């Protein structure tokens, strides 16, 4: 698999000339990537769609022209702008000063997302859904800032975030020659990878020590180029304004990813230095009139990755395995969070940001999958790859690299085999910004435990051998995350960790939420014996078993034909199983076998019965 990835890296490097002068597209595999608007393949243009260039730090521009035109496809680095295209097509040629000003007015959020300075006093604007993570963390039972909004009427009222970091790209340096020079002839793939990691860590540390700027080596063209990005960090970030979520997300899920929209999706922060609002030289002057029809506009930001350089075999795996896996996960989490939220207003507040994110991702990936199964889109993808294959085949210098496609196909088969276990412990295709937790275990308590445990292991290694987030150049950002003052809600953390399980602690929590009154009152023995119970014992669990009336009491067994639970119910979505099976939200509910034993032994003093069930002989 590593050999195939190495082959792809060489192939992309060798054919980079095909793309030089065109857009960057999937150039980046670091936390700083490009965004682009591409021509719609089957939908008509939406009204007032401006032709826009995106610039990313890797910052980008995307062109926007008149009300009926599609956006020009293209993602452009600030140090490689499409000057000729802009001049020839739009009679506009941005100066170096223009680009530098836009670059240094643009901001990357460590929580994922982009923003910009909009005043000399460090005022920053971003989306409400980008600021939602901070709004959630700042809230409590008396202050639901995510739902109700916030406005600091004076700077003294601005609230400091718990762990938000903003980055401003200051400079870009090409370090390709130094990184490639570390790889010597005859090295194995593992040795070459280690050599690259070592020199990248050294470059970042040297830069950080010299400039005191956050320094990240960004990989472009899957190893075709390496650029050193230096960022100014701001970690004293304070909330200034947020509208109500109902206005920021007006129309809710039905309108999400649709048009027209009527959302005030904004949030404003202010960055501070030495306890005072930061004085910034580069900020965007406000135009109160907005864009006019047909006006050329640009967008700068730090968006995530695209999959535009994946081969058809990789995209087929995305369509057939990866996206269905994600959709099952987000659907499951959405059901879990909705159920938890329905129990009380406080539960709804605790889960609000996670629920919003999971619903957003569910619809996002559902739309992606719909595109990949669309025959017209798939035909376009096939034609695109064939065009590239033909270009490679015509060039004698590149012809031998065509075999990389077959190696990638074989590698995808191996990835599919390893993915179930790997995703339980890690995260396949991880997010490009922030903490990269495993898919199976979510929650803040697990995140901090994992970071602390790994920090001990990683800090003992030489700097060049560490996972990037534990390198010396990243220690300030790591400490900001580790020492966050965000609130931790034990009941919600337990729910997120177990995901599809409940436990004894949840039983008592649910009862307490309703003052132990019907129908949530506990029998006296359960109250009296609470202290003797292991409260982390799993109680009930859900599965996507296909059940119907008459299955009550059915055993749930494992591959060894062992009893692990007993069916007793289904959720409301399972009622449709009468006429059609669906595993989207329908769930069967079972009592966990561990709960049965724990209750028999410690609540009901039925040790003999528990012994019989467990096969214990005396």
C-alpha positions in Angstrom: 0.0 0.0 0.0 2.9 2.4 0.8 4.5 1.5 -2.4 1.4 2.5 -4.3 1.1 5.8 -2.5 4.8 6.4 -3.3 4.1 5.6 -6.9 1.2 8.0 -7.0 3.4 10.7 -5.5 6.0 10.2 -8.2 3.3 10.1 -10.9 1.8 13.4 -9.7 5.2 15.0 -9.5 6.1 13.9 -13.0 3.0 15.1 -14.6 2.7 18.3 -12.5 3.6 20.2 -15.7 0.2 19.2 -17.0 -1.4 21.3 -14.2 1.2 24.1 -13.9 -0.6 27.3 -14.9 -3.9 25.8 -14.0 -5.7 25.6 -10.7 -4.2 24.0 -7.6 -7.3 21.9 -6.9 -6.3 19.0 -4.6 -2.8 20.4 -4.2 -2.7 20.3 -0.5 -2.7 17.5 2.1 -2.2 19.7 5.1 -4.5 21.6 7.4 -4.5 24.5 4.9 -6.2 23.8 1.7 -8.0 25.4 -1.2 -11.7 25.8 -2.0 -13.3 26.2 -5.4 -16.6 26.6 -7.0 -17.0 24.3 -10.0 -19.5 24.4 -12.8 -22.7 22.6 -12.0 -23.2 19.5 -14.1 -26.9 19.2 -14.1 -28.5 22.0 -12.2 -29.3 25.4 -13.6 -27.3 28.4 -12.2 -28.9 29.9 -9.1 -29.8 33.6 -9.3 -27.2 36.1 -8.2 -24.4 33.6 -8.5 -21.3 35.7 -8.6 -18.3 34.7 -10.5 -15.7 34.4 -7.8 -12.1 33.4 -7.3 -11.2 31.7 -4.0 -7.7 32.4 -2.6 -6.6 30.3 0.4 -3.7 30.7 2.7 -2.8 28.4 0.9 -5.6 31.0 0.5 -7.7 31.3 -2.6 -9.9 33.2 -4.8 -12.9 32.0 -6.9 -14.2 34.3 -9.7 -17.8 35.6 -9.9 -19.1 37.5 -12.7 -22.8 38.0 -13.7 -26.0 36.7 -12.4 -26.3 33.8 -14.8 -22.7 32.8 -15.1 -21.1 29.8 -13.5 -18.1 30.3 -11.2 -14.7 29.8 -12.8 -13.1 26.6 -11.5 -9.8 27.2 -9.9 -8.0 27.2 -6.6 -5.0 29.5 -6.4 -2.1 30.0 -4.0 -1.3 33.5 -2.9 2.2 32.9 -4.2 1.0 31.6 -7.6 -2.1 33.8 -8.6 -3.6 33.4 -12.1 -2.5 36.9 -13.1 -2.7 36.3 -16.9 -6.1 34.7 -16.7 -7.4 37.6 -14.6 -5.9 40.2 -17.0 -7.0 38.5 -20.2 -10.5 37.6 -19.1 -11.4 40.3 -16.6 -9.0 43.1 -17.4 -7.8 43.0 -13.8 -4.3 42.4 -12.5 -3.9 42.4 -8.7 -0.7 43.9 -7.5 1.6 42.2 -5.0 0.5 44.7 -2.4 -3.2 43.9 -3.1 -2.5 40.2 -2.6 -0.4 40.7 0.5 -3.2 42.8 2.1 -5.8 40.2 1.4 -3.6 37.4 2.6 -2.9 39.2 5.9 -6.5 40.2 6.4 -7.6 36.5 6.1 -7.8 34.2 9.1 -7.8 30.5 9.7 -9.8 29.1 12.7 -8.3 26.1 14.5 -11.9 24.8 15.0 -12.2 24.6 11.2 -13.2 27.5 9.0 -12.1 30.9 7.8 -12.6 34.5 8.7 -11.2 38.0 8.2 -10.2 41.1 10.1 -12.8 43.9 9.6 -11.4 46.6 11.8 -8.0 48.0 13.0 -8.9 47.0 16.5 -8.7 43.2 15.9 -12.4 42.6 15.0 -12.9 39.4 13.2 -16.0 38.1 11.3 -16.8 34.5 10.5 -19.9 32.3 10.2 -22.1 31.5 13.1 -21.6 27.8 12.4 -17.8 28.3 12.6 -18.2 30.1 15.9 -20.8 27.6 17.2 -18.1 25.5 18.8 -17.0 28.5 21.0 -20.6 29.6 21.6 -21.4 26.1 22.9 -18.3 26.0 25.2 -19.0 29.4 26.6 -22.6 28.6 27.5 -24.1 27.1 30.6 -27.5 26.3 32.0 -28.3 30.0 32.5 -26.7 31.3 29.2 -27.5 29.5 26.0 -25.4 31.6 23.7 -25.6 29.2 20.8 -29.4 29.3 20.8 -30.1 32.8 22.0 -27.1 34.8 20.7 -24.9 37.3 22.4 -23.9 40.9 22.1 -21.1 42.6 24.1 -22.2 46.2 24.4 -18.7 47.2 25.5 -15.2 45.6 25.2 -15.4 44.9 28.9 -18.3 42.6 28.2 -16.5 40.6 25.5 -16.1 36.9 26.7 -12.8 35.1 26.3 -13.0 31.8 24.4 -11.9 28.6 26.1 -9.5 27.3 23.5 -10.0 29.2 20.2 -6.8 29.9 18.1 -6.8 32.1 15.1 -3.9 32.0 12.5 -2.9 34.7 10.0 -0.6 33.7 7.2 2.5 36.0 7.2 4.8 34.4 4.7 5.4 31.4 2.3 8.7 29.9 1.6 9.4 27.1 -0.9 11.4 24.4 0.9 10.9 21.6 -1.8 14.6 21.2 -2.5 15.5 20.7 1.1 12.7 18.2 1.8 13.5 16.2 -1.4 17.2 16.4 -0.6 16.7 14.4 2.5 15.5 11.3 0.5 18.6 9.4 -0.7 18.8 6.9 -3.5 18.2 3.3 -2.4 16.0 4.2 0.5 12.9 2.1 1.2 9.5 3.7 1.3 9.6 3.7 5.1 13.0 5.2 5.2 12.1 7.9 2.7 9.0 8.8 4.7 11.0 8.9 7.9 13.6 11.1 6.2 11.0 13.5 5.0 9.3 13.7 8.4 12.6 14.4 10.1 13.6 17.3 7.8 10.1 18.8 7.9 10.1 18.8 11.7 13.6 20.4 11.6 12.4 23.1 9.2 9.4 23.9 11.3 11.4 24.1 14.5 14.1 26.2 13.0 11.5 28.6 11.7 9.6 28.7 14.9 12.7 29.4 17.0 13.9 32.1 14.6 10.6 33.9 14.0 8.3 32.9 16.9 5.6 32.3 14.3 3.7 29.1 14.0 5.5 27.3 11.2 3.9 24.5 9.2 5.4 22.7 6.2 2.5 22.2 3.7 2.5 19.4 1.2 1.4 20.3 -2.3 0.6 18.0 -5.3 0.9 15.0 -3.0 4.6 15.5 -2.6 5.4 17.5 -5.7 6.2 20.6 -3.7 6.6 21.6 -0.1 6.0 25.1 1.2 6.7 26.5 4.7 3.8 28.6 6.0 4.4 31.0 8.8 1.4 32.1 10.8 0.9 34.7 13.5 -1.1 33.1 16.3 -3.8 34.7 18.4 -5.0 32.7 21.4 -6.8 35.5 23.3 -10.0 35.5 21.2 -13.2 37.1 22.7 -16.8 36.8 21.6 -18.4 40.1 20.5 -21.6 39.2 18.7 -23.7 36.2 17.6 -27.3 36.2 16.4 -29.8 33.7 17.5 -29.2 30.3 15.9 -32.7 30.4 14.4 -31.6 33.5 12.4 -28.2 32.1 11.6 -29.7 28.8 10.4 -33.1 29.9 9.3 -34.9 27.2 7.4 -33.0 24.5 9.4 -32.2 21.2 7.9 -34.7 21.4 5.0 -33.0 24.6 3.7 -29.4 23.4 4.5 -27.4 23.0 1.3 -30.3 24.5 -0.7 -31.1 27.9 -2.2 -32.6 30.5 -1.8 -31.5 31.1 1.8 -32.3 33.7 4.4 -29.7 33.1 7.0 -27.8 35.7 9.1 -24.9 33.2 9.4 -22.3 35.5 11.1 -20.4 35.6 14.3 -17.9 38.3 15.4 -14.8 37.9 17.7 -12.0 40.2 18.7 -8.4 39.2 19.1 -6.4 40.6 22.0 -2.7 40.9 22.7 -1.3 41.6 26.2 -4.8 42.1 27.4 -5.7 44.8 24.9 -7.5 44.7 21.5 -4.9 43.8 18.9 -3.9 46.6 16.5 -3.8 45.2 13.0 -2.5 46.9 9.9 -4.3 44.7 7.4 -8.1 44.5 7.6 -10.9 44.6 5.0 -12.8 47.8 4.6 -16.5 47.4 4.9 -18.8 48.1 1.9 -22.3 48.6 3.2 -23.8 48.2 -0.3 -22.7 44.6 -1.0 -21.8 43.3 -4.5 -23.5 44.5 -7.6 -24.8 42.3 -10.3 -22.0 41.3 -12.7 -19.3 42.5 -10.4 -16.0 40.5 -10.2 -15.4 39.3 -6.7 -12.9 37.2 -4.8 -13.0 34.9 -1.9 -10.0 34.2 0.4 -9.9 31.4 3.0 -8.6 28.2 4.5 -11.0 25.6 3.3 -10.7 21.8 3.5 -9.7 19.3 0.9 -11.4 18.0 -2.2 -11.1 14.6 -3.8 -10.5 15.8 -7.3 -7.2 14.1 -7.8 -8.5 10.7 -6.6 -8.5 8.0 -9.2 -11.8 6.3 -10.3 -11.0 3.3 -8.2 -10.5 5.5 -5.2 -13.8 7.3 -5.9 -15.6 4.0 -6.4 -14.4 3.0 -2.9 -15.6 6.4 -1.6 -19.0 5.7 -3.2 -19.4 2.1 -2.3 -17.8 1.9 1.2 -16.6 5.1 2.7 -19.6 7.4 2.3 -22.2 4.7 3.3 -20.0 4.1 6.4 -20.0 7.8 7.3 -23.8 8.1 6.7 -24.5 5.2 9.0 -22.3 6.7 11.7 -23.8 10.2 11.5 -27.4 8.8 11.3 -26.7 6.8 14.4 -25.3 9.8 16.3 -28.1 12.0 15.2 -30.7 9.6 16.6 -28.7 9.3 19.8 -28.5 13.1 20.2 -32.1 13.7 19.4 -33.2 11.2 21.9 -30.9 12.7 24.6 -32.0 16.2 23.8 -35.7 15.3 24.1 -35.3 14.4 27.7 -34.8 18.0 29.0 -34.0 21.5 27.9 -30.6 21.3 29.5 -29.8 18.1 27.6 -30.8 19.9 24.4 -28.4 22.7 25.2 -25.5 20.3 25.9 -26.0 18.4 22.7 -27.0 21.3 20.4 -23.7 21.9 18.6 -22.9 18.2 18.2 -26.4 17.6 16.8 -26.1 20.5 14.4 -22.8 19.2 13.2 -23.9 15.6 12.7 -27.1 16.7 10.9 -25.0 18.9 8.7 -22.5 16.1 7.9 -25.3 13.6 7.3 -26.9 15.8 4.6 -23.5 16.8 3.3 -22.3 13.3 2.7 -25.7 12.2 1.5 -25.4 14.9 -1.2 -21.9 13.7 -2.1 -23.1 10.2 -2.4 -26.0 11.3 -4.6 -23.5 12.9 -6.9 -21.3 9.9 -7.2 -24.2 7.6 -8.1 -25.4 10.1 -10.7 -24.6 8.6 -14.2 -23.9 12.0 -15.7 -21.4 12.9 -13.0 -19.7 9.5 -13.1 -19.4 9.7 -16.9 -17.7 13.1 -16.4 -15.3 11.6 -13.9 -14.4 8.7 -16.2 -13.8 11.1 -19.1 -11.5 13.2 -16.9 -9.4 10.3 -15.9 -9.2 8.9 -19.4 -8.0 12.3 -20.7 -5.2 12.2 -18.1 -4.3 8.5 -18.9 -4.2 9.4 -22.6 -1.9 12.3 -22.0 0.4 10.1 -19.9 0.4 7.4 -22.6 1.4 9.9 -25.3 4.5 11.0 -23.4 7.4 8.6 -23.5 8.8 10.0 -20.2 5.6 9.4 -18.3 4.3 6.2 -20.0 5.9 3.8 -17.4 4.0 5.5 -14.6 0.6 4.4 -15.9 1.0 1.2 -13.8 0.5 3.2 -10.7 -3.3 3.1 -11.4 -3.3 -0.7 -11.0 -1.3 -0.5 -7.8 -3.7 2.1 -6.4 -6.6 -0.2 -7.2 -4.9 -3.0 -5.3 -4.1 -0.7 -2.4 -7.8 0.3 -2.2 -8.7 -3.3 -1.7 -6.3 -3.6 1.2 -7.5 -0.3 2.7 -11.1 -1.7 2.6 -9.9 -4.8 4.5 -8.2 -2.8 7.2 -10.7 0.0 7.5 -13.2 -1.5 10.1 -10.5 -2.0 12.7 -8.5 1.1 11.7 -11.5 3.4 12.0 -12.3 2.0 15.4 -8.9 3.2 16.7 -8.0 6.0 14.4 -9.6 8.1 11.6 -9.4 7.2 7.9 -9.2 10.3 5.8 -8.9 12.5 8.9 -10.1 16.1 9.1 -7.5 18.6 8.1 -7.8 20.9 11.1 -7.8 20.2 14.8 -8.0 17.0 16.8 -8.2 13.8 14.8 -10.1 11.3 17.0 -11.1 7.8 16.2 -14.5 7.2 14.6 -15.6 4.8 17.3 -14.9 6.8 20.5 -16.1 10.4 20.5 -16.3 12.9 23.4 -14.1 15.4 25.1 -13.1 13.1 28.0 -11.7 10.5 25.6 -10.0 13.3 23.5 -8.1 14.6 26.5 -7.2 11.2 27.7 -5.9 10.2 24.3 -3.9 13.5 23.9 -2.3 13.1 27.3 -1.4 9.5 26.8 0.0 10.2 23.4 1.9 13.2 24.6 3.8 11.1 27.0 4.8 8.7 24.3 5.5 11.3 21.6 7.5 13.7 23.8 10.0 10.8 24.5 10.8 10.5 20.8 13.1 12.7 18.8 11.3 15.7 17.4 11.5 14.4 13.8 9.8 11.1 14.7 6.7 12.5 16.4 3.2 12.8 15.1 3.0 16.4 13.7 0.7 17.9 16.4 3.3 16.8 19.1 6.3 18.4 17.4 8.1 21.3 19.1 6.8 23.8 16.6 3.2 22.9 17.5 3.5 22.8 21.3 1.7 26.2 21.9 -1.3 25.1 20.0 -1.3 21.7 21.7 -1.1 23.3 25.1 -4.0 25.6 24.3 -6.2 22.6 23.5 -5.0 20.5 26.5 -5.6 23.3 29.0 -9.0 24.4 27.6 -11.5 25.5 30.1 -14.5 24.2 28.2 -17.1 22.6 30.3 -17.4 18.8 30.5 -20.8 17.2 31.0 -20.4 13.8 32.5 -23.7 12.4 31.5 -23.3 13.6 27.9 -19.7 12.3 27.7 -20.8 8.9 28.8 -23.5 8.9 26.1 -21.0 9.9 23.4 -18.4 7.4 24.5 -20.8 4.4 24.5 -22.6 5.8 21.4 -25.2 3.0 21.0 -25.1 1.9 24.7 -26.7 3.0 27.9 -25.4 2.2 31.4 -26.5 2.2 35.0 -25.2 5.7 35.5 -27.5 6.9 32.8 -30.4 5.2 34.6 -29.9 7.1 37.8 -29.2 10.3 35.8 -32.5 10.0 33.9 -34.4 9.4 37.2 -32.7 12.4 38.9 -33.6 14.7 35.9 -37.3 13.9 36.7 -37.0 14.0 40.5 -37.5 10.2 40.7 -41.2 10.7 39.9 -43.4 8.6 37.7 -42.7 7.3 35.1 -39.1 7.8 36.0 -39.2 6.6 39.7 -36.9 3.8 40.7 -38.0 0.9 43.0 -36.5 1.2 46.5 -34.0 -1.6 46.2 -32.4 0.2 43.2 -32.1 3.3 45.4 -30.7 1.4 48.3 -28.2 -0.6 46.4 -26.9 2.1 44.1 -23.6 2.3 46.0 -22.8 -1.3 45.4 -23.4 -1.2 41.6 -20.7 -0.7 39.0 -22.4 2.3 37.3 -20.4 1.9 34.1 -22.0 -1.4 33.4 -23.8 -1.4 30.1 -27.6 -1.5 30.5 -29.4 -1.4 27.1 -28.1 -1.3 23.6 -29.4 -0.7 20.1 -28.8 -2.6 16.9 -30.1 -2.6 13.3 -31.6 -6.0 13.7 -34.7 -6.6 11.5 -37.4 -7.2 14.1 -41.2 -7.2 14.1 -44.1 -7.9 16.5 -43.4 -11.3 18.1 -39.7 -10.7 18.5 -40.1 -9.5 22.0 -37.9 -11.8 24.2 -35.7 -12.9 21.2 -32.1 -13.6 22.3 -29.3 -11.6 20.8 -26.2 -13.8 20.2 -22.7 -13.3 19.0 -20.6 -15.2 16.5 -19.8 -17.9 19.1 -23.6 -18.3 19.5 -23.4 -16.8 23.0 -26.2 -14.9 24.6 -25.3 -11.2 24.8 -28.8 -9.6 25.1 -32.5 -9.8 24.8 -34.8 -7.9 22.4 -37.5 -5.9 24.1 -38.4 -2.9 22.0 -37.7 -0.8 18.9 -37.5 2.9 18.4 -40.3 4.8 16.7 -38.6 4.7 13.3 -38.7 0.8 13.5 -42.4 0.8 13.1 -42.1 1.1 9.3 -40.5 -2.4 9.4 -44.0 -3.7 8.9 -43.8 -2.9 5.3 -40.1 -2.2 4.4 -36.7 -2.7 6.0 -34.5 0.3 6.6 -31.4 0.6 8.7 -31.2 4.4 8.3 -32.8 5.1 11.7 -34.8 2.0 12.7 -33.2 0.4 15.7 -34.0 -2.7 17.8 -33.5 -2.2 21.6 -32.1 -4.9 23.8 -31.2 -5.5 27.5 -27.4 -6.1 27.8 -26.5 -9.4 29.3 -24.0 -7.6 31.6 -26.8 -5.6 33.1 -28.8 -8.7 33.9 -26.0 -10.3 35.8 -25.1 -7.0 37.7 -28.8 -6.5 38.7 -29.2 -10.1 39.8 -26.2 -10.2 42.0 -26.2 -6.7 43.5 -29.8 -5.5 43.5 -31.9 -8.7 43.9 -29.4 -10.9 45.8 -30.0 -13.6 43.2 -26.4 -14.9 43.1 -27.4 -18.5 42.7 -29.4 -17.6 39.6 -26.6 -15.5 38.2 -24.2 -18.4 38.8 -26.5 -20.7 36.9 -26.7 -18.3 34.0 -22.9 -17.9 33.9 -22.3 -21.6 34.3 -20.5 -21.3 37.7 -20.4 -24.5 39.7 -19.8 -24.6 43.4 
